[in-house]
């Protein structure tokens, strides 16, 4: 005679990238606590998304200004190098060397700003917004899963 093994059934729902095991979730109050938590998390994520989007707009505007200033400095540096190469030693050449040093420093500052507030920062912030949007979608999926489970235990 064949023996029948009792295998517990685990209810898991696959939404996006997460499996939610709801087998131990048997109380309505537990579901309500999780729903409240999900709502709070979503509110925080929405706030973060709004903040990140505002920074992205600011970085987009700033990156254009920085790029334009950097192009100008690079052109001035190129002209300065050409001028220095053609000048004989003397006070005019020294002045041009000083000017080149200031331009190199300005280039360094603009490149640093580009990382912090420019194109690089913009792309990083846009990536952050996309990540937060995925987290919001996952929070919505989680809440929907809990809501559906809540209907099965009431």
C-alpha positions in Angstrom: 0.0 0.0 0.0 1.4 3.4 -1.0 1.9 6.0 1.7 0.7 9.5 1.0 3.0 12.1 2.3 1.5 15.3 3.5 3.5 18.2 1.9 2.6 21.7 3.1 1.6 24.0 0.4 3.4 27.3 0.5 1.6 30.2 -1.1 4.0 32.5 -2.9 3.2 35.1 -5.4 5.8 36.3 -7.8 5.5 39.9 -8.6 8.4 41.7 -10.2 11.5 40.3 -8.5 10.2 39.3 -5.1 8.4 36.2 -3.8 6.2 36.8 -0.9 5.6 33.8 1.4 2.3 34.3 3.1 1.9 30.9 4.8 2.5 32.3 8.3 0.4 35.4 7.7 -2.9 34.3 9.3 -4.2 37.3 11.3 -6.1 40.2 9.9 -4.2 42.5 12.3 -0.9 41.3 10.9 -2.1 42.1 7.4 -3.2 45.6 8.5 0.2 46.2 10.1 1.9 45.3 6.9 -0.4 47.4 4.8 0.2 50.4 7.1 4.0 49.8 6.8 3.7 49.6 3.0 1.8 52.8 2.9 4.4 54.6 5.0 7.3 53.2 2.9 5.6 54.3 -0.3 5.0 57.8 1.1 8.7 58.0 1.9 9.7 56.7 -1.5 7.4 59.3 -3.2 9.0 62.1 -1.2 12.5 60.8 -2.2 11.4 60.6 -5.8 10.1 64.2 -5.8 13.4 65.4 -4.2 15.5 63.4 -6.7 13.5 64.8 -9.6 14.0 68.3 -8.4 17.7 67.7 -8.1 17.8 66.2 -11.6 16.2 69.3 -13.1 18.7 71.5 -11.3 21.6 69.3 -12.4 20.3 69.4 -16.0 20.4 73.2 -16.0 23.7 73.4 -14.2 25.4 70.8 -16.4 24.7 72.9 -19.5 26.3 76.0 -17.8 29.3 74.0 -16.7 29.8 72.3 -20.1 29.7 75.7 -21.8 32.1 77.3 -19.4 34.4 74.3 -19.7 34.4 74.5 -23.5 35.3 78.2 -23.2 38.2 77.5 -20.8 39.5 74.7 -23.0 39.5 77.0 -26.0 41.3 79.7 -24.0 43.9 77.2 -22.8 44.5 76.0 -26.3 45.0 79.7 -27.4 47.2 80.4 -24.5 49.5 77.4 -25.3 49.8 78.6 -28.9 50.6 82.1 -27.7 53.2 80.9 -25.1 54.9 78.8 -27.8 55.3 81.8 -30.0 56.5 84.3 -27.4 60.1 85.0 -26.6 61.2 84.8 -22.9 60.2 88.0 -21.1 57.4 89.6 -19.0 54.7 89.0 -21.6 55.5 85.3 -21.7 55.5 85.2 -17.9 52.0 86.9 -17.9 50.8 84.4 -20.4 52.1 81.5 -18.3 50.3 82.9 -15.2 47.1 83.2 -17.3 47.5 79.5 -18.4 48.0 78.5 -14.7 44.8 80.3 -13.8 43.0 78.7 -16.7 44.2 75.2 -15.7 42.9 75.8 -12.2 39.6 77.0 -13.6 39.4 73.8 -15.7 40.1 71.7 -12.6 37.3 73.5 -10.7 34.8 73.1 -13.6 35.6 69.4 -14.0 35.1 68.9 -10.2 31.7 70.8 -10.5 30.8 68.6 -13.4 31.1 65.5 -11.3 29.2 67.1 -8.4 26.5 69.1 -10.2 26.9 68.4 -13.9 26.3 65.7 -16.4 27.7 63.0 -14.3 25.5 64.0 -11.3 22.5 64.3 -13.6 22.9 60.7 -14.8 23.4 59.5 -11.3 20.3 61.3 -10.1 18.3 60.0 -13.1 19.4 56.5 -12.2 18.3 57.1 -8.6 14.9 58.3 -9.7 14.5 55.1 -11.8 15.5 52.9 -8.8 13.0 54.6 -6.6 10.2 54.2 -9.2 10.9 50.5 -9.2 10.8 50.4 -5.4 7.4 52.2 -5.5 6.1 49.7 -8.0 7.3 46.9 -5.7 5.6 48.5 -2.7 2.4 48.7 -4.7 2.7 45.0 -5.6 3.4 44.1 -2.0 0.3 46.0 -0.8 -1.8 44.4 -3.5 -0.5 40.9 -2.5 -1.3 41.5 1.2 -4.8 42.9 0.2 -5.5 39.8 -1.8 -4.3 37.6 1.0 -6.4 39.5 3.5 -9.5 38.6 1.6 -8.7 34.9 1.9 -8.3 35.0 5.7 -11.3 37.2 6.6 
